[in-house]
Amino acid sequence: MKLLRPKLAKYKLKNSDELRKTPNGRMVRTAGIVTLRQQPDTANGTIFVSLEDEYGATQIIVWRSVKEAQREVLLGARLLAVKGRWQREEEVCNLIADRLADLSPMLGRLATESRDFR
């Protein structure tokens, strides 16, 4: 991710360290390598995604409406950009996704793998 940061900065994509310093309720953009997609039976169609960058992990919440509208990007991206509302309550931080973009071509042939659970 560090090698991609200059390209990502052009799109005003914050890294996970910058996000941790962002106040609650702000609209933000970030990107990271997808390491986990999880859709628990009790989540009513919500998917939880973990993105990793050079500074750590960011937890993404994708409500059913966004999942249905952007299913292909959500399930296929290895490098995912997310625009949404930053949610922070003390040490618990999540990004509520509004829009998703697949930036996987930026990874070239770099192999990545996510753990996808249902």
DRENBA-832351 format. One record per residue (C-alpha): residue number from 0; chain; z, y, x. Coordinates in steps of 0.2 Angstrom, whole numbers, always signed. Layout:
BEGIN
+-----+---+-------+-------+-------+
|   k | c |    up | north |  east |
+-----+---+-------+-------+-------+
| NUM | A |     Z |     Y |     X |
...
+-----+---+-------+-------+-------+
***
This chain:
BEGIN
+-----+---+-------+-------+-------+
|   k | c |    up | north |  east |
+-----+---+-------+-------+-------+
|   0 | A |    +0 |    +0 |    +0 |
|   1 | A |    +4 |   +12 |   +14 |
|   2 | A |   -14 |   +10 |   +20 |
|   3 | A |   -20 |   +15 |    +2 |
|   4 | A |    -8 |   +29 |    +0 |
|   5 | A |   -20 |   +43 |    +5 |
|   6 | A |   -33 |   +37 |    -8 |
|   7 | A |   -19 |   +35 |   -21 |
|   8 | A |   -12 |   +52 |   -18 |
|   9 | A |   -29 |   +60 |   -23 |
|  10 | A |   -26 |   +53 |   -41 |
|  11 | A |    -8 |   +60 |   -40 |
|  12 | A |    +0 |   +43 |   -41 |
|  13 | A |   +18 |   +43 |   -35 |
|  14 | A |   +26 |   +30 |   -25 |
|  15 | A |   +42 |   +20 |   -30 |
|  16 | A |   +53 |   +31 |   -19 |
|  17 | A |   +46 |   +47 |   -28 |
|  18 | A |   +49 |   +39 |   -45 |
|  19 | A |   +67 |   +36 |   -42 |
|  20 | A |   +70 |   +54 |   -39 |
|  21 | A |   +60 |   +59 |   -55 |
|  22 | A |   +71 |   +66 |   -70 |
|  23 | A |   +71 |   +56 |   -86 |
|  24 | A |   +57 |   +59 |   -99 |
|  25 | A |   +44 |   +65 |   -87 |
|  26 | A |   +26 |   +59 |   -88 |
|  27 | A |   +21 |   +51 |   -72 |
|  28 | A |    +8 |   +41 |   -64 |
|  29 | A |   +10 |   +27 |   -51 |
|  30 | A |    +2 |   +11 |   -44 |
|  31 | A |    +7 |    -5 |   -36 |
|  32 | A |    +3 |   -23 |   -33 |
|  33 | A |    +7 |   -33 |   -48 |
|  34 | A |   +20 |   -46 |   -43 |
|  35 | A |   +26 |   -52 |   -60 |
|  36 | A |   +21 |   -51 |   -78 |
|  37 | A |   +33 |   -58 |   -91 |
|  38 | A |   +33 |   -59 |  -110 |
|  39 | A |   +49 |   -66 |  -116 |
|  40 | A |   +49 |   -74 |  -134 |
|  41 | A |   +62 |   -62 |  -140 |
|  42 | A |   +51 |   -47 |  -134 |
|  43 | A |   +40 |   -45 |  -150 |
|  44 | A |   +24 |   -44 |  -140 |
|  45 | A |   +31 |   -32 |  -126 |
|  46 | A |   +26 |   -37 |  -108 |
|  47 | A |   +36 |   -32 |   -93 |
|  48 | A |   +27 |   -30 |   -77 |
|  49 | A |   +34 |   -27 |   -59 |
|  50 | A |   +24 |   -17 |   -47 |
|  51 | A |   +27 |   -16 |   -28 |
|  52 | A |   +23 |    -3 |   -16 |
|  53 | A |   +28 |    +1 |    +2 |
|  54 | A |   +45 |    +7 |    -4 |
|  55 | A |   +50 |    -6 |   -17 |
|  56 | A |   +48 |   -11 |   -35 |
|  57 | A |   +44 |    -2 |   -51 |
|  58 | A |   +47 |   -10 |   -68 |
|  59 | A |   +34 |    -6 |   -81 |
|  60 | A |   +37 |    -9 |  -100 |
|  61 | A |   +20 |   -12 |  -110 |
|  62 | A |   +23 |   -11 |  -129 |
|  63 | A |   +12 |   -22 |  -140 |
|  64 | A |    +0 |    -8 |  -145 |
|  65 | A |    -4 |    -4 |  -126 |
|  66 | A |    -5 |   -22 |  -122 |
|  67 | A |   -18 |   -25 |  -136 |
|  68 | A |   -28 |   -10 |  -132 |
|  69 | A |   -29 |   -14 |  -113 |
|  70 | A |   -26 |   -32 |  -113 |
|  71 | A |   -40 |   -36 |  -100 |
|  72 | A |   -34 |   -23 |   -87 |
|  73 | A |   -15 |   -28 |   -90 |
|  74 | A |   -18 |   -47 |   -87 |
|  75 | A |   -32 |   -45 |   -74 |
|  76 | A |   -27 |   -32 |   -62 |
|  77 | A |   -20 |   -36 |   -45 |
|  78 | A |   -17 |   -17 |   -41 |
|  79 | A |   -12 |    -8 |   -57 |
|  80 | A |   -11 |   +11 |   -60 |
|  81 | A |    +0 |   +16 |   -74 |
|  82 | A |    +2 |   +32 |   -83 |
|  83 | A |   +17 |   +34 |   -94 |
|  84 | A |   +35 |   +41 |   -98 |
|  85 | A |   +48 |   +39 |   -85 |
|  86 | A |   +64 |   +32 |   -92 |
|  87 | A |   +80 |   +34 |   -82 |
|  88 | A |   +98 |   +30 |   -87 |
|  89 | A |  +109 |   +31 |   -72 |
|  90 | A |  +103 |   +17 |   -60 |
|  91 | A |   +91 |    +9 |   -73 |
|  92 | A |   +73 |   +15 |   -72 |
|  93 | A |   +58 |   +10 |   -81 |
|  94 | A |   +41 |   +17 |   -84 |
|  95 | A |   +35 |   +16 |  -102 |
|  96 | A |   +16 |   +13 |  -101 |
|  97 | A |    +3 |   +23 |  -110 |
|  98 | A |   -12 |   +20 |  -100 |
|  99 | A |   -17 |    +7 |   -87 |
| 100 | A |   -31 |    +6 |   -74 |
| 101 | A |   -37 |    -8 |   -63 |
| 102 | A |   -38 |    -2 |   -45 |
| 103 | A |   -40 |   -20 |   -38 |
| 104 | A |   -56 |   -16 |   -30 |
| 105 | A |   -46 |    -5 |   -18 |
| 106 | A |   -38 |   -21 |   -11 |
| 107 | A |   -55 |   -28 |    -5 |
| 108 | A |   -52 |   -47 |    +0 |
| 109 | A |   -34 |   -45 |    +2 |
| 110 | A |   -26 |   -60 |    -7 |
| 111 | A |   -12 |   -56 |   -19 |
| 112 | A |    -3 |   -67 |   -32 |
| 113 | A |    +8 |   -63 |   -46 |
| 114 | A |   +21 |   -74 |   -55 |
| 115 | A |   +16 |   -74 |   -74 |
| 116 | A |   +28 |   -81 |   -86 |
| 117 | A |   +28 |   -83 |  -105 |
+-----+---+-------+-------+-------+
***
